[in-house]
């Protein structure tokens, strides 16, 4: 099944988002670690008083978004049925983190634009229909039980890997010397 071009673009945006956030988190963590060990160059001055537990929580939230964005981007490229759900959850979480930043006094309006665009595009009719058919296509499994003959269904013919019932009734399975048994109620007339 061919994925829509927009899904490829969204997966690339997710990968880009994951890589950028990973870089930001790595730089933040490396700077903090070097500042705590007093190994920063003299021309780079950093005040550890300005770094609060909320800053660590924000970095952790961005690390989670980065990791899940990378997984979601790869899953969308590989056209996995669960990728749509993961991408929406990641973007919803990213949007919630950005809204939390607005409440804290930051203005991450440009950062909020990418999740909003991704959420809107993933909810368009063509993309939702694509992933619904993909989920339906992968959730249907062929019946693999061995065929059991059913006298009322007719005979079973094996055609390759499929078992196909015929419309002709199966012959009666009685021995030549046996007579069909009639019930007592059928004998009364």
C-alpha positions in Angstrom: 0.0 0.0 0.0 1.5 3.3 -1.1 1.7 6.0 1.6 0.5 9.5 0.8 3.2 12.1 0.1 2.1 14.1 3.1 2.8 11.2 5.4 6.4 11.1 4.2 6.6 14.9 4.8 5.1 14.5 8.3 7.5 11.6 9.1 10.5 13.8 8.0 9.1 16.6 10.2 8.9 14.2 13.2 12.5 13.0 12.5 13.7 16.6 12.3 11.8 17.5 15.5 13.4 14.5 17.3 16.9 15.3 16.1 16.6 19.0 17.1 15.2 18.3 20.5 17.8 15.6 21.1 20.5 18.1 20.3 19.0 20.8 22.6 18.7 18.3 25.4 22.3 17.0 24.9 23.7 20.6 24.9 21.7 21.5 28.0 22.7 18.3 29.9 26.4 18.6 28.8 26.5 22.3 29.9 25.0 21.5 33.3 27.4 18.6 33.8 30.4 20.6 32.9 29.3 23.5 35.0 28.9 21.2 38.0 32.4 19.7 37.5 33.8 23.2 37.0 35.2 22.2 33.6 33.7 25.0 31.5 36.0 27.3 29.6 36.6 30.6 31.3 35.0 32.6 28.6 31.7 30.7 29.1 30.1 31.8 32.3 27.0 30.0 33.5 25.1 30.6 36.7 23.7 27.4 38.3 21.3 29.4 40.4 19.1 30.1 37.4 18.7 26.4 36.7 15.7 25.2 38.7 14.1 21.7 39.0 11.5 23.0 36.5 14.3 23.4 34.0 15.3 19.8 34.5 11.7 18.7 34.2 11.5 20.7 30.9 14.6 19.0 29.6 13.3 15.6 30.6 10.0 16.3 28.8 11.9 17.4 25.7 14.0 14.2 25.9 10.8 12.1 25.9 9.3 14.1 23.0 12.6 13.7 21.1 12.8 10.0 21.6 9.1 9.4 20.7 9.4 11.7 17.7 12.2 9.7 16.3 10.3 6.4 16.8 7.2 7.9 15.3 9.0 9.3 12.3 10.6 6.0 11.5 7.3 4.2 12.0 5.5 6.5 9.7 8.2 6.0 7.0 7.8 2.2 7.5 4.0 2.6 7.3 3.2 0.9 10.6 -0.5 0.8 11.6 0.2 2.2 15.1 2.4 5.1 13.8 -0.6 7.4 13.3 -1.6 7.0 17.0 1.9 7.4 18.2 2.5 10.5 16.1 -0.8 12.1 17.4 0.1 11.2 21.0 3.6 12.7 20.7 2.4 15.9 19.1 -0.4 16.2 21.7 2.3 15.8 24.5 4.6 18.2 22.7 1.8 20.8 22.5 0.9 20.3 26.2 4.6 20.9 27.1 4.6 24.0 25.0 1.4 25.3 26.6 2.9 24.7 30.0 5.8 26.9 28.8 3.3 29.6 27.9 1.9 29.4 31.4 5.4 29.7 32.8 6.0 32.9 30.9 7.9 31.7 27.9 6.6 32.3 24.4 7.2 29.1 22.4 4.7 30.1 19.6 7.0 29.0 16.8 7.6 25.7 18.6 3.9 25.2 18.9 3.4 25.6 15.1 5.0 22.3 14.1 2.8 20.1 16.4 -0.4 22.0 15.3 0.4 21.5 11.6 1.2 17.8 12.2 -2.0 17.2 14.2 -4.2 18.9 11.6 -2.6 17.0 8.7 -2.8 13.6 10.5 -6.5 14.2 11.0 -7.3 15.0 7.4 -9.8 12.6 5.8 -7.3 11.0 3.3 -4.7 10.3 6.0 -7.1 8.9 8.5 -8.7 6.7 5.8 -5.2 5.5 4.8 -4.3 4.4 8.3 -7.8 2.9 8.9 -7.5 0.7 5.9 -3.9 -0.2 6.9 -5.1 -1.2 10.4 -8.0 -3.2 9.0 -5.7 -4.8 6.4 -3.2 -6.0 9.0 -5.8 -7.0 11.7 -7.5 -9.5 9.4 -5.8 -12.9 9.7 -6.7 -15.8 7.4 -8.3 -18.8 9.1 -5.6 -21.4 9.5 -7.6 -24.3 11.2 -7.6 -27.5 9.3 -10.8 -28.1 7.2 -13.5 -30.2 8.8 -16.0 -31.8 6.4 -19.5 -30.7 7.0 -22.2 -32.7 5.3 -24.6 -29.8 5.0 -22.1 -27.5 3.3 -21.1 -29.9 0.5 -17.6 -31.2 -0.2 -14.4 -29.3 0.5 -11.9 -28.8 -2.2 -8.4 -27.7 -1.5 -7.2 -25.1 -4.0 -3.6 -24.1 -3.2 -3.6 -22.8 0.4 -7.4 -22.0 0.5 -10.2 -24.5 1.2 -13.2 -23.8 -0.9 -16.6 -25.4 -0.2 -18.5 -26.6 -3.2 -22.2 -26.1 -3.7 -23.0 -29.7 -4.4 -24.1 -31.7 -1.4 -21.8 -34.4 -0.2 -22.8 -38.0 -0.9 -24.5 -39.9 1.9 -22.1 -41.8 4.1 -23.9 -45.0 4.7 -22.7 -48.5 4.2 -24.4 -50.5 1.4 -26.1 -52.9 3.8 -27.4 -50.1 6.1 -30.8 -48.3 5.7 -31.3 -44.8 6.8 -32.8 -44.6 10.3 -36.2 -42.9 10.5 -37.5 -41.4 13.6 -40.8 -42.6 15.1 -42.5 -39.3 14.5 -41.7 -39.5 10.8 -43.4 -43.0 10.6 -46.7 -41.7 11.9 -48.9 -40.2 9.3 
